[in-house]
Amino acid sequence: MIDAHYRWVIVAAGGLLGCIAIGAMFSLPVFLVPISRDTGWSVTGISSAMTVGFIAMALASMVWGSASDRWGPRSVVLIGSALLAASLALSSLVTSLIAFQLVFGVVVGGACAAIFAPMMACVTGWFDTHRSLAVSLVSAGMGMAPMTMSPLAGWLVTIYDWRTSLQIIAALAAVTMIPAALLLRRPPVLEDTNAVSASEGQPDMSLGQALRSPQFVILLLTNFFCCATHSGPIFHTVSYAVSCGIPMMAAVSIYSLEGLAGMGGRVAFGVLGDRYGAKRILVSGLLLQAFGALAYFFVRDLGAFYAVAAVFGFIYAGVMPLYAVIARENFPLRMMGTVIGGTAMAGSLGMAIGPVAGGLIYDVFASYGWLYIGAWGLGIGAFLIALTFKPFPRERPALAAA
């Protein structure tokens, strides 16, 4: 049957779309020095385009998610893919720093947001079994970006200038993402409006009721604190290792190992989520993540850095796809894009905190120690908040009548 098999096509398309989109945005660190040398713009000014991008992703996530609920994932992801390719190309042509910050930050960041929430919402709707694994595989595709798109960007900029390299990445985004977006379809259950609520066994609630519910607020707060926990340690891994006397190339390899371990974590946590329940695995993972962040406080030599990076990367990457699974288990499918977009918004805001907080801590104390202690505290907060999450009762007549 097409429904039984085509859902894996959706997963493959989602993994490819996420890899190219996230990889294109995260090509900026690779182009940082070449752009600065060519234009004379400050490294800080160019880097701020990434901060703007995170904020744009946060603000656009619910908008694109709501649009996918209304018009379907194919239309939204197709628009986002075309917008991403066009904005990358336009970024290569600008001649002022402010224009680069606006185009690469606002437009590229906003276009990337059109991929994540609609894609996750689409995948969760296609799967009643193996849902956690499916979502984790899409997330794993996004996690492939640092190991595929970043090296590609690095190779291109050794042959061409940064403008030509960015244009090539824009062309790659267009020729891969637009066809992949055309493969997307609405989950079959949404085609039969009368069957949706019955098939889900979920409460019939309005969008307003869903967004005001304690369950939605708890998901947002948990994801915010979760991402704030790991964003600082991720961003400052290399700098911290160098400050401990680790050579630069070895320090970079610690970061790479962290990302590689995350690939395995996404798949493993997906399998565990299907077997033992997404909430149980998320709560356990959040507790482990807190102590994984704290473990960095105690390491000084390369071997210890490798050990902590492998464990921490495995855990933090593994927990991230589970938010979409919990959302799918508790909210009607017809509003899944909005709900997942909300959690993505909270996560992006959490991710924006760590780099700035880590930099301020280092400037004040000339040490990263308090960054990891603070990350541990945020991680414990995420764990405690997640413990308070209570699934909706399967039938809520009073809510439907409200």
N, C-alpha and C positions, 0 to 999 in steps of 0.2 A: 504494500500500500504506500502511496506517495507520502501520506502524513507520517508514517512510521519511519521512512527513510529520509525524507526531505529535511527533516528537522536537523540532521547532521550537516546538511548543506548550509543551513542557516548558521550553525556553529562555526563552520569553516570560513564562511563569508565574514562573520563577526570578528573572528581572530585576525583575518587579513586586514580588514578595515581598521581595527584598533591598532595593529602593528604599524601600519603606514601613517595613520593620523598622529598617534603619540610620538612615533619616531621622527616625523617631520617637525613637530613642535620642539622636541628635545634635540634637534640638530643644532639649535642655537649655541649651546656651550662649545660645540666643535668649531663653529664659525666665529667665536668670540674674538680671538686674537686676530685672525685675518681681517675681520670687519674693522676692528680698531686701527690696525696698521694702514688699511686702505683709505679710511675715511677721516681718521684723526678723532673720532668720537671716543669718549671715555669708556673704559670697560664697565664701570658702574652704570653708566647711562644705557649701554647696550644690554647689560644684564637685567636692568629694570624692565625690559620688554617681557621677560619671563614672569616677573612678578605680576605685571599687568595681565599677562596671559592667564595666570592662575585665577585672578579676580574675575576676569571675563568668563572663564569656564564656570566659576561658581554662579555668577549672575545669570548665565545663559542656560544652565542645566535644566532648571524647572521649566523654562520657556520652551526649549526644544522637546523636553519630555512631554509636556502638555500638548504640544503640536503633534507629536507622534500618536498620542491617544486619540486625537481628533482625525488626523489624516492618514495615519498608518506609518510604520517605520520606513517603508521604501521611499516615500516622498521626502521625509525629513532628512534621512541619511543621504539621499541623492543630492539634495540642496546643500547639505553640509559638506559633502565631498567636493562638489563643484566650487563652493565658496572657499574651501581650504586650498585647493589647487590654485585658484585665481589669486588669493591673498598671498600665498607663498611667492608666486611670480611677481606680484606687485611689490612685495617687500624687497625683491632684488633690484628694483628700479628706483626706489626712493633715494633722495639726495640729502635729506635732513634727518637728524636723530629723532626729533619729535614725530616726524612722519613714520619712521621705522617703528617707534614704540607703539604708535596707534595702529598701524597696519599689522605688524607681526604680533603685538600684544593683544589688542582688542579683537581684531578680525580672525586671526589664526586661532587664538584661544577660544573665541566664541564658536568657530567652526568645529573645533575638536569636541566641544560640548555636544554638538549635534550627533556625534557618533556614540558616545558612551551610554547615556541613559536610554535613548530609543533602542539601541542594540540589546542592552541587557533586558529591557522590558519585553522585547520581541522574543528573545531566547527563553525567558522564563515561561512565557505563554505557550511555547511549543512542547514543553516537557512536563509530564506528570510523574515520570520515573527518571532517574538519573539526572534530576534537575541541578543539583549542586555540582555534579561533574561537568555538565554542559556549560554552566555559567563560568566555572573555573577554567575550562578550556578556552573560552572566549577571552577571559582575563589573561590567560597564559599567552595568548597571541599578542595582547598589548604588552605583556612583559618581555616579549621577544625584541621589542623595539631597540633597547640599548645594545643588543647583541647583533642586530642586523642593520638598522637604519643609521645608527651612530657611526659604525665602521665604514658604511658606504659614504656618509658625508665626509668622514676623515680622508677616505681615499680620493674622493672627487676634488677636495680642496687642495690636494697635492698636485693635481693635474691642471685644474682650472682655477680661476679666481672665485671668490665667494659668491659673486652675483651669478655667474654661470652655473656654479654648483647648485645654488638654490633654485634656479630655473629648471635644472635637470630633475631635482626632487619634486618640484611642482608638476612637471610632466609625468613623472612616475606615479604621483598621487592621482592624477587625472586618469591615466590609462589603466590603473588597477582598481581604484576605489569606485569609480562610476559604474563599471560593469559589475563589480561585487555588490554594490547597492541595489542594482536591478534584480538580483537574486532574492532579495528579501520579500517576504510575504507576511501578512497578518497571521497570527495564530488562528488555526481553523475554528476554535471555539468562539472567537469573536464574530465569525460570520453568521452565527445563529444567536441573535440577541436574547431570545427566550431561554436558551440553554445555558447561558453563561453562569448565572447565579447558582442554578441547580447543579451544574457540573462541578462548580468550585466548592460548594458547600460552605460558602463564606457569607458574612453578613451583607445585606443590601444597604449600603450607605451612600450618601451623597459625597461629592468631592470635598465640600466644606467640612462635613463631619469627619472625614478621613484625616484632613490636614489639621484639625483641632484635636484629634484623638491623642491620648497619652502614648499610645503605641508609636505613632508617627514622630512625636516629639522625642521619645526615648531613642528611636533609631537615629534621628538627626544628632542628638547630643552624643550618643555612643560613637558614631562615625567621626564626629568632629574631634573628640578627645582621642580616639584611636589614631587618626591621621596626624594630629598634633604630637602624639607620642613618638611616631617613627620618622616624621619629616625632618626633625633636627638631626638625629643620629644618621639618617641617610645622607643628608646634604653635607654634613661636616665630617663624614668618615675619613676622607682623604686628608683633610687639613689636620684632624686630630692625630691620625697616624704619623704624619710628617712631624707634628709637634712632639711626638714621642721618640723621634729619631729614626723613623722608618724611611728609607729612600723613596723618592716620588713614584717611580714605576712600580715598586712593590706596594706602595699605598694605593695606587690605582687598581692593582690586582685584587686588593681586599674588597673594594667597591664592586668589581666585576664578579667576584665570588658571591657576594651578597645577592646580586641580581640573578645569578645562575641558580643559587639555592632557592630563590623565590619561585622559579619555574616549577621545581618539584613540589614546593609547598602548595602552590595553587591546585595542582592535580590531587595531591594527597589529602588536603583539607576538603576538596570536593567529594572525594570518595568517602571520607569519614562523615561528612555532612549528610550524604545520602543514607548512610548506614545508621548513624546514631542521632541524627537530627541537627539541623543547621544552628539552632540557638545554642544547644549544648556545646557544640564544637567551637562556636564563636566565643562564648563566655570563657571556655578553657583556653582558647588561643589568646584572648586579650590578657589574661593573667600571665601566661607565659611570655607574651610580648613585653609586658612591663619589666619583668626580670631580665629578659634578653637585652633590653635597652640599658638597664642598670649594670649588666655584666661588662659593658664597655668601660665603665669607670675603673675597673680593676685590671685591665689589660695594658701591657706596655710593649711586649715583644711581638714579632711577626706571627709566630705560631699561634699565640693566644688570640691575636686579631682575626686570623683565619677561622679559628674555631667559633668565636662569637659571631662573626659575620655570617657563617654558614647557618648557624642556628637562628639568628635574628632574621636573616633574609627569608628563611624557610617559613617562619611563623608570620611575620607581618604581611607578606604577600599572600599567604594562605588564607588569612581571615578576611581579606577584602571582598572577595566575590560573595561571601555568605550574607552580606546585607541585602543584596538583591533577592536571594532565595527566601530570606525571612519576610521581606516585603511581599513577595509573591504568595507566600503561605497565609498572609493575614489581610491583604487588601484586594478588592476586586480587580480583575485583570484589565478592565476597561480604563482604569486610572493608573495603571502600572508605570507608564512613562513619567507621569507627574510625581508619583511617590519616589521612584528611583532617582529621578532628577533632583528631588529635594535632598535625598541622602548624599548624592554626588556633590551638590552645592555645599553641604556641611563639610564633606571630606575635603573639598578644594580649599575652603577657608582654613581648615585645620592644617593642610599642607603648607599654606602660606605663612604660618606662624613660625615653624621650626627654623628655617634659614635665618630669619631676622633675629629670633630669640638667641640662637646659637652665636651669631655674630656679636650681639650686645654682651652676652655673657663673657665671651673671650676678650672683648675690648676692656671690660671692667676688671676681670679677674686674671687675665693673661693665662687662662686655663679653661678647658672644656668640662671640667668636673661637674659643675652645677648643671650643665646641660643634660647630662645623663641622669643625675638625681631628679631633676625636674621632669624629664621624660618618664622616669619610673612613676612619679606621682601622678602625671597625666594618665599613664597606662592603668594604674590602680583605679583612677576615677572612671575610665572607660569600662573597666571590669565591673565596678560596683553599679554603674548606671545600667549596664546590660543585664545584670541580675534582676533588675526591677521590671524587665519586659515581661508582660503577660499576654499571650495570644488572645485574640478575640474569641469569644464563644462561637461555636460553629453556627448557631442560630440565635439571632437577636431580633425578634419581632418588634420589640419596643423601639429599637434604634431605627428600623425600617419605617416605622410609623411616625417617627419624630419629625 
